[in-house]
């Protein structure tokens, strides 16, 4: 990366890394902008119904997780629209927005991991207990308090360390908007890099426990389920969702988090003693409050495409929380509201995934009654 800093305007506190680009837009930048905006909007729309149902059912951790995904998508859409090309001379410096964005980004990234941990822990407790009655209001309140204690402390700690560890006020990059470098000091490793990796390992451990426990329970109750088609169908559907959830945690989430942690640790080496005054001094060769512009040619592939993580996250959110009976009927009502019932008359029929099992159970009871009558 070119280390030459070029003045952008008469404001000496704003510099651009490398020479000022002469070509402001390219097909790849246009495609990136379109994909960020369109896919981000679609991802947020498909998450609305799961968010509503989970909030209504008292699933605190899952609702916070989806809200976090929606917030990250909104952030990525806004920043892509503001800094949509390489015309750095016309860029808005991001005063205020970028100063706040560092704290919001750190909070959201950490919240992503802790919400998954709270969700998997709660699911592990539910699978282990297999209680038939729903929890009382007092039990739900206690569960939500425990989930909040799991979810929020780590993000708040990372927010508290954001300003002390900020090596520069902030960078502004094409499409990606605001970001900032952390100082190569031990608090960066201890408070910023390692905690999400540790939380991810704990989440994967709960995921493995859930799948093993569910298989044990399914094996123990197999003979009873074989005589009850409705219970069998529900069991198979829950087992399939749990299996996919475990795979989605173990395959993409855990290795990616560990790889990013290793990459950040390597880039932070060699570590230097933490000195707040030295980090934030404006007497350095490059004053701390300098704002640095980065055109697309100076932004790495990972940073440029990290925005697709919350977009891709909308897929498992929809699969695991948006394909239930209540969610599908919500979508059906929405489609009827916009007038698609005239095109698809089947929308007037309530969606019931257990209808075949109920019909089979009804026919079995009818046949047994007929045989007994004879």
ABEGO torsion letter per residue (X at the ends): XBABBBBABABAABBBBEBBBABABBAAAAAAAAAAAAAAAAAAAAAAAAAAAAAAAGBAAAAAAAAAAAAAAAAAAAAAAABABABAAABBAGBGAAAAAAAAAAAAAAAAAAAAAAAAAAAAAAAAAGBABBBBAAAAAAAAAAAAAAAAAAAAAAAAAAAAABABABBBBBGAEBBBBBBBBAAAAAAAAAAAAAAAAAAAAAAAAAAAAAAAAAAAAAAAAAABAAAAAAAAAAAAAAAAAAAAAAAAAAAAAAAAAAAAAAAAOBBBBBBAAAAABAABABBAABBBBBBAAABBAAAAAAAAAAAAAAAAAAAAAAABAAAAAAAAAAAAAAGAAAABAAAABBBBAAAAAAAAAAAAAAAAAAAAAX
